[in-house]
């Protein structure tokens, strides 16, 4: 668990009575030369107040192009690190340091280092959903959007380690005809989508297109009409003539889908446990408007990356950009 807001007391700082939070946040951005980045999986009201909404790497690259002094990354911890790596000289804060990532946490850098050392002669390919320390052990970083293209750009006989997501790795092995060595990690959200409930929804909505993120289990991926990154699924939904979609990724994306396509129907596929009708990331939900306000006001909690780690971590990102 990261250092919590409670330890600093900022979580209990009252928002000024009667204030319009969204307006106050935008005023603070102007005063402090700040921008707000929101991942597609955050709450809709957080996305609405952001300067840029997108996936993790895309947001960091947007931030690097601006002259903002302060970046508020509404997402999870590794995303703040990626911003700090790509935006040297800018101050990066994340509204709650407890917003970690189950996938990134499933791959501790010290254990991954031993795993790499146990497989000499392998090219190390890491998914962007990793800590800066893991990126520093990596030869090339990939996103869910460019992973297939980058893997296919490597020689067919190249030995590859892929981490940390075993589901994405298995998917890439199947579509690229590879036999990559996989780190055994997974996203707690994408891992628990229910095959049975997806099948039921397909029966109830026979004309619906099934949109699946490749972090899902293979049995779920096999039921997809389209497999792709969050941004790719969003683009497909906007361009498709279909009117109904079964969405198999974190349900925060439905906000942007509905915003861009108000006349279409987007149905979230639920997880295995029947407690709710959609599948949410508990860590993304830690980012709330009051915390965004306080993050701007106090410019805390700040994300920093050790200079030596950052210097190594940026190299696989740069290689990814050159390959894709």
C-alpha positions in Angstrom: 0.0 0.0 0.0 1.3 3.4 -0.9 1.4 6.4 1.5 -2.3 7.3 2.0 -4.0 10.6 2.0 -5.0 10.0 5.6 -1.3 10.1 6.6 -1.0 13.7 5.4 -4.5 14.7 6.4 -5.4 16.1 3.0 -8.3 13.6 2.5 -10.1 15.3 5.4 -9.5 18.8 4.1 -12.9 20.2 3.4 -13.8 21.5 0.0 -15.0 25.1 0.4 -18.7 25.1 1.1 -20.9 25.8 -1.8 -18.0 25.6 -4.3 -18.6 24.2 -7.8 -15.8 21.6 -7.8 -15.5 21.4 -11.5 -15.2 25.2 -11.9 -12.8 25.5 -9.0 -10.6 22.8 -10.5 -10.4 24.5 -13.8 -9.6 27.8 -12.0 -6.8 26.2 -10.1 -5.4 24.8 -13.4 -5.2 28.3 -14.8 -3.6 29.7 -11.7 -1.0 27.0 -11.5 -0.3 26.3 -15.2 -1.6 22.8 -14.6 -3.2 20.2 -16.8 -5.4 17.3 -15.8 -5.0 13.9 -17.5 -7.8 11.3 -17.0 -7.6 7.6 -17.9 -10.7 6.1 -19.7 -11.3 4.0 -16.6 -11.8 6.8 -14.1 -15.2 8.1 -13.1 -17.1 10.1 -15.6 -17.1 13.4 -13.7 -13.3 13.1 -13.4 -13.1 12.6 -17.2 -15.3 15.6 -17.8 -13.0 18.0 -15.9 -9.8 16.7 -17.6 -7.8 18.5 -20.4 -7.1 15.1 -22.0 -8.8 11.7 -21.7 -7.1 8.6 -23.0 -4.9 5.6 -22.3 -1.8 5.8 -20.1 1.0 6.2 -22.6 -1.1 8.5 -24.9 -1.7 10.8 -21.9 1.9 11.0 -21.0 2.9 11.8 -24.6 0.2 14.6 -24.7 1.5 16.0 -21.4 5.1 16.1 -22.8 3.9 18.3 -25.7 2.5 21.0 -23.3 4.2 23.8 -21.4 2.3 22.9 -18.3 4.3 23.2 -15.0 2.0 20.8 -13.1 0.5 17.5 -14.3 -2.4 15.9 -12.4 -2.6 12.3 -13.5 -6.0 10.9 -12.7 -5.3 7.2 -12.9 -2.9 4.8 -11.1 0.6 5.0 -9.7 2.6 3.6 -12.7 0.9 6.1 -15.0 2.2 8.9 -12.8 5.7 7.4 -13.1 5.4 7.2 -16.9 4.5 10.9 -16.9 7.5 11.7 -14.7 9.8 9.7 -17.1 8.5 11.4 -20.2 8.0 14.9 -18.8 11.3 15.8 -16.9 11.1 19.2 -15.4 7.4 19.0 -14.8 5.8 18.2 -11.4 3.6 15.2 -11.5 0.9 14.4 -8.9 -1.6 11.5 -8.6 -4.7 12.3 -6.5 -4.3 9.2 -4.3 -1.1 7.1 -3.9 -3.2 4.1 -2.9 -4.3 4.0 -6.5 -2.0 1.2 -7.5 -2.4 -1.3 -10.3 -2.9 -5.0 -9.7 -1.1 -5.9 -12.9 1.9 -3.7 -12.2 2.0 -5.0 -8.6 2.0 -8.6 -9.8 5.4 -8.0 -11.3 7.9 -6.8 -8.6 11.1 -5.5 -10.1 13.4 -7.7 -8.0 11.5 -10.9 -8.9 11.3 -9.9 -12.5 15.1 -9.3 -12.6 15.7 -12.8 -11.4 13.3 -14.1 -14.0 15.1 -12.3 -16.8 18.5 -13.5 -15.5 17.1 -17.1 -15.5 16.4 -16.7 -19.3 19.7 -15.4 -20.8 19.7 -14.4 -24.4 16.0 -13.3 -24.4 14.7 -9.9 -25.6 12.6 -8.5 -22.7 9.3 -7.0 -23.9 7.2 -5.4 -21.2 3.6 -4.1 -21.3 3.4 -0.4 -20.4 1.3 -1.4 -17.3 4.5 -1.8 -15.2 6.5 0.1 -12.7 9.4 2.3 -13.8 11.8 -0.2 -12.2 10.5 -3.0 -14.4 10.7 -0.8 -17.5 14.3 -0.2 -16.6 14.9 -4.0 -17.0 13.2 -4.0 -20.4 14.4 -3.9 -24.0 11.2 -2.6 -25.5 7.9 -1.5 -24.0 4.5 -2.2 -25.8 0.9 -1.1 -25.4 -2.1 -3.2 -26.1 -2.5 -1.2 -29.2 0.9 -1.7 -30.7 2.1 -5.0 -29.1 1.2 -7.2 -32.1 2.9 -4.9 -34.5 6.1 -4.7 -32.4 6.3 -8.4 -31.7 5.9 -9.1 -35.4 8.7 -6.7 -36.2 11.1 -8.8 -34.3 12.9 -11.7 -36.0 10.8 -14.9 -36.0 13.6 -16.9 -34.2 14.1 -14.2 -31.5 13.7 -15.5 -28.0 11.4 -13.2 -26.1 10.3 -12.7 -22.5 6.9 -11.0 -22.2 5.6 -9.5 -19.0 3.7 -9.0 -16.9 0.3 -9.9 -18.4 -0.1 -13.7 -19.2 -3.4 -13.2 -20.9 -2.0 -10.5 -23.3 1.1 -12.7 -23.7 -1.0 -15.8 -24.6 -3.1 -13.7 -27.1 0.1 -12.4 -28.8 1.6 -15.9 -28.9 -1.5 -17.2 -30.7 -1.9 -14.3 -33.2 1.9 -13.9 -33.9 2.8 -17.5 -33.9 5.4 -17.0 -31.2 6.4 -19.0 -28.1 7.3 -16.2 -25.8 8.2 -16.9 -22.2 5.5 -15.3 -20.1 5.6 -13.7 -16.7 2.6 -15.0 -14.7 0.7 -11.7 -13.9 -2.8 -10.5 -14.6 -5.1 -7.5 -14.2 -7.7 -8.2 -11.5 -10.4 -6.6 -13.6 -9.9 -8.2 -16.9 -9.1 -11.6 -15.3 -12.6 -11.9 -13.8 -15.0 -11.3 -16.7 -17.6 -14.1 -16.9 -17.7 -16.3 -19.9 -21.2 -17.5 -18.9 -22.6 -14.1 -18.5 -21.1 -12.9 -21.8 -22.7 -15.9 -23.6 -26.1 -15.0 -21.9 -25.8 -11.4 -23.1 -24.9 -12.6 -26.6 -28.1 -14.6 -26.7 -30.1 -11.7 -25.4 -28.5 -9.3 -27.9 -27.8 -11.4 -31.0 -27.0 -8.3 -33.2 -24.5 -6.8 -30.7 -20.8 -6.6 -31.4 -18.5 -8.0 -28.7 -15.6 -5.7 -27.8 -12.9 -7.4 -25.8 -9.6 -6.1 -24.3 -6.7 -8.6 -24.9 -5.9 -8.6 -21.1 -9.0 -10.9 -20.8 -8.7 -14.6 -20.4 -8.5 -16.6 -23.7 -12.0 -18.1 -23.3 -13.4 -14.6 -23.3 -11.2 -13.4 -26.2 -12.5 -16.3 -28.3 -16.0 -14.8 -28.1 -15.0 -11.4 -29.4 -15.9 -9.7 -32.6 -13.1 -7.2 -32.0 -10.1 -7.5 -29.8 -8.2 -4.3 -29.1 -6.8 -1.7 -26.8 -9.2 0.6 -25.0 -8.7 3.3 -27.6 -9.1 0.8 -30.5 -12.4 -0.5 -29.0 -13.6 3.1 -28.7 -12.7 3.9 -32.3 -14.4 0.8 -33.6 -17.6 1.6 -31.7 -17.6 5.1 -33.2 -17.0 3.9 -36.7 -19.1 0.7 -36.7 -22.6 0.7 -38.3 -23.7 -1.5 -35.4 -25.9 0.1 -32.8 -25.3 -2.3 -29.8 -22.1 -3.4 -28.2 -21.2 -5.7 -25.4 -18.1 -4.1 -23.7 -15.6 -6.4 -22.1 -13.2 -4.0 -20.5 -13.3 -1.8 -17.4 -16.6 0.0 -17.4 -15.3 3.5 -17.1 -14.8 3.5 -20.9 -18.6 3.5 -21.3 -18.6 7.1 -20.3 -16.6 8.2 -23.3 -18.3 5.7 -25.6 -21.7 7.1 -24.7 -20.5 10.6 -25.0 -19.1 10.1 -28.5 -22.0 7.8 -29.7 -25.2 9.0 -27.8 -27.4 7.0 -30.2 -25.7 3.7 -29.6 -26.2 1.2 -26.8 -23.2 0.0 -24.7 -23.7 -2.9 -22.3 -21.0 -3.7 -19.7 -20.2 -7.4 -19.3 -20.2 -8.3 -15.6 -17.6 -10.2 -13.7 -17.8 -13.8 -12.4 -19.1 -12.7 -9.0 -22.7 -11.6 -9.4 -22.5 -8.7 -7.0 -22.7 -6.0 -9.7 -23.7 -5.5 -13.3 -20.4 -4.1 -14.4 -16.7 -4.6 -13.8 -14.8 -1.7 -12.1 -11.3 -1.2 -11.1 -11.3 -0.3 -7.4 -8.0 1.6 -7.7 -9.2 3.9 -10.5 -12.3 4.7 -8.4 -10.0 6.2 -5.7 -9.6 9.2 -8.0 -12.5 11.6 -7.1 -13.2 15.3 -7.7 -12.4 16.4 -4.1 -9.0 14.6 -4.3 -8.3 16.2 -7.7 -9.1 19.6 -6.2 -6.8 18.9 -3.2 -4.0 17.5 -5.4 -4.1 20.8 -7.3 -4.3 22.9 -4.2 -1.5 21.3 -2.3 0.5 19.9 -5.4 0.6 16.6 -3.5 1.1 13.6 -3.6 4.0 14.0 -6.0 5.4 11.2 -8.1 9.2 11.1 -8.5 11.4 8.5 -10.2 15.0 7.9 -9.4 17.2 9.5 -12.0 19.1 6.4 -12.8 15.9 4.4 -13.1 14.3 7.0 -15.3 17.3 7.1 -17.6 17.0 3.4 -18.2 13.2 3.3 -18.2 12.9 5.8 -21.0 15.1 3.7 -23.4 12.5 0.9 -24.0 9.8 3.5 -24.5 11.9 5.3 -27.1 12.6 1.9 -28.8 8.8 1.2 -28.9 8.2 4.6 -30.5 10.9 3.9 -33.2 9.4 0.5 -33.9 5.8 1.6 -34.1 
